[in-house]
Amino acid sequence: MLKWNKIGIKNRLSVIFIVIQLLIIGLSFYYFSINHREFYLEQEKISLEHYSQLMLNNIEESEIKNFSPNLEEKAADWSDDSETRITIIAADGRVLADSHYEISEMDNHRNRPEVVQAVRSNNFGNEIRYSETIGEKMLYYAVPINSDGEIIGILRTARPLSFIRGVLVEDIKSYLFFFVILAFITIILGWRLTYSIVKPLETVTETAEKISEGDLTQRIPVRKYNSEIEKLARMFNYMADELEDKVTEISQEKNRIEAILESMVDGVIAVDKDGEITLINPAASRIFNIEAEKIEGKDLLTTLFSHRIEMYLQRAFDTKKSIKREIKYKNPEQKIIQATFIPLLDEEDKITGGVIVLTDITELRKLETVRNDFVANVSHELRTPLTSIVGYLDTLLESDVEDPEIRNKFLKIIKEEADRLSILIKDLLNLSEIESHTFDLKPGSFKNVLNKVIKLMEKNAEKKEIELQFEIADDLSPVYMVREQIKQVLINLFDNAIKYTPRAGKIKITVRQIDDKVYFSIKDNGMGIPQADQERIFERFYRVDKARSRAFGGTGIGLSIVRNIIKQHGSEIQVKSREGEGSEFYFYLNTVESK
């Protein structure tokens, strides 16, 4: 069932107006019906009174006292003339004559209400009641028959109410038709009046709804309405203009703040006084490896699972001062974060929330470690050959070595260490040049460069009885490269593969073209690289096993040179390796068609 409070105002006003009109029309109809009925009844009474007076003048005293049969003839004649039932009753209540019924079968009428009234008042009596004799409702009118001031009988006239009902029905039909037309007109007028009042309100409601949905350009047409509605529309439009200006201003400010937060390298997390997250920028999401949409409104500790962050934030709230701490966080990789906890205070110096500014210093710490390792390694790498050179020179200078064989041996060692030092310095200069310059890439055949390197390295592989397997596509597109640099990359990769592959091992070289790239990989079945060291093997002087690496020779910066050359070619050198199962190095070069 439809509830009243869920019906629209237009329908409410329409229903109320229609109900009021129907009540007015119904009450008016009832009033007119009752009045007409009373009017017709009064007319009937007057008519019966006139007929009664006429009949009384034609009734003789002797006819009443002697119960004359002439009374029945008179009653019948009078009834035919007046269309009225005539009944003459003796003073004791016996029926002397009746125009419509056999008197012998009629009971005593002394206790009839109209008869009782006429006798008591000695004037007249009337009553409306159902007649058992006639079988319908009748209007009875009784007058006394007097003789010398004594009531000797009663003359009663009666007419059925069916006549009045017939007249009333016809009147009711006329009135009903009139009232239906009136109701129809008033309902239409009421609906029009309601529409003229409610339509502007509906327009205001629809406009407000569209504005609430974000369409701030909506306005109400003012000239269509009367003065009150027009004033409301003007004020509403003014409010909408102000709202649009404020929303635009807030939106611009919000976009500016969001742009600043999103462009910040540092992470920012805003919390309320209860520690629930209200804002988190993309940098903070990346630092903690979480989705911002899933954590806003949640508890900081529950979301980040870091007791230290919660502890330092609470300490900042307690002291009402900023706190800066370095935190280690793991999810899934361990990160080193420099966090600043800033409490937000209101005018009464009460905590309203807090801001946490996060700086990921993991890479900085790694760079510091790499720098320290590089300084230590380069110092060690330079010191080792210098120590040997100085040592043997001191021996030659301070000792009288007469044996030419021993002297030549010392000089040979000095020469080897000097060459080693020269190669190391040359590689460092080469690496520095690669890192500090951008080279012009030119089209060339990668396959031709590869074949030249294979011819150079085949002898080294044969010395260790290493089997070289080739899977090289025939139709390779030209690639953009610096030929000498790519040659150096291939030589370094081949040299490492041969060094770290055991005798009688296998090395597989694969070259294939996929779309606009030529992919190269070299795979050996040597000792492999531990997972923890794979990220650092491209660093300068980094060695997985320093003692073993030096035994194989090399300067320790070959892979650093490889990585920087490949980066200059718009690619990345990558490695797949499992300890004890071998390693695979691979990269790609862009074909000429891809430019």
QUIBEL-V228754 format. One record per helix or strand of 3 or more residues. SS is the DSSP state (alpha for helix, beta for strand). FROM is the first residue (numbers start at 1). LEN is the number of residues. Records with the same first field share a line. If there is no record, write none. Layout:
BEGIN
SS->FROM-LEN ; FROM-LEN
END
This chain:
BEGIN
alpha->4-3 ; 9-49 ; 61-5 ; 70-13 ; 103-3 ; 113-9 ; 162-51 ; 227-37 ; 282-7 ; 292-4 ; 300-5 ; 307-13 ; 362-37 ; 404-33 ; 446-18 ; 483-18 ; 531-3 ; 546-7 ; 558-11 ; 592-3
beta->85-6 ; 95-4 ; 124-8 ; 136-12 ; 150-11 ; 267-6 ; 276-5 ; 323-8 ; 334-12 ; 351-10 ; 442-3 ; 467-6 ; 479-3 ; 506-9 ; 517-8 ; 574-5 ; 582-10
END
